[in-house]
Amino acid sequence: MKRWILIGAAVLVVTLVGGPYVYFHVVEGSAPAPLTLGSTSGSGSASGAPTTSSSGSLAGTWNVGSGSVVGYRVNEVLFGQTHEAVGRTDSITGSLTLAGTKITSADFTVDMTSVSSDEGRRDEQFDGRIMEVSTYPTATFQLTRPIALGSIPAQGVKTTYTATGDLTLHGVTRSVAFTVTGRRDGSSVQIAGSIPVTFADYGISNPSFPPVVTTDDHGTLEFSLVFDRA
């Protein structure tokens, strides 16, 4: 009897540990890579203020266009197996305005009810107790400090800046500063970056669902936006 109890315990351990391992590493596979700038038709890259310029003016209003994506990334642990939970949406509206060599304003709104991952049960938790999307259906960002470009970047050249603004999640607004990377690509402008988010700062419930799933108390809001001239 003792031998069968030990065998049963061993089978249970293998199931609890091996099952999630097989699911994450074999069935589900790796999480999507972090959002970055899309492919470019130009060439070259730079870090910091651009050193080259282009005769084409960027002045005016640019609207969020097709190909834009916003999402979250959170580390979760299921029975000892670490995995990145990723959810995304392309339901984004907004615009930015350039005057001279500065981005003078930028406002974006994300439809939180449309965010989805590769796991329906995770999405149910996200929509319900975590983000309460029926009460807080949108997230917003508003630039509060102009971004100085230094000079107009040339086609295909990546440039990096610091953006400062008000981020509203779950009905709570906080000032954030983060790095954005931009690039001109043909007739469009692209920007990408990420913002660290501590859940408690926005009154967001920790996504953990003990004892099955535990998560960090923080995550990342990531974005890759494409803009077309208005």
VENCOR-V857222 format. One line per field, one symbol per residue. ss: DSSP state (a for helix, b for strand, c for the rest). phi: phi as a letter, one per 20 degrees, with the letter a starting at -180 (. if undefined). burial: 1 if it has 24 or more other ideal C-beta (glycine too) atoms within 12 Angstrom, else 0. A space follows every 50 residues. Layout:
# VENCOR-V857222
ss = ???
phi = ???
burial = ???
This chain:
# VENCOR-V857222
ss = caaaaaaaaaaaaaaaaaaaaaaaaaaacccccccccccccccccccccc cccccccccbbbbbccccbbbbbbbbbbccbbbbbbbbbccbbbbbbbbc cbbbbbbbbbbaaacbcccaaaaaaaaaaacccccccbbbbbbcccbbcc ccccbcccbbbbbbbbbbbccbbbbbbbbbbbbbbccbbbbbbbbbbbaa aaccccccbcccbbbccbbbbbbbbbbbbc
phi = .fffffffffffffffefgfffffedfenffgfgfcfffceebnbbcnff dcccffedgpdcegcfnfbcacbcfccdlndebeeccbbdeccqbccdcm dceebacccdfffefbcecffffffffefedlffecfcccccfdbgdeen bfffgmeecccddcadddclnddcfccbecdcaecmedcccbrbcfcegf fdmefgfgcfefcccfebbcecbbddddff
burial = 00000000000000000001000100000010001011010100010001 00000001000111101111111101111010111111101101111100 00111111111101111010011011100110100101111110001010 01111111111111101111000101010111111001111111111010 010100110000101100111111111000
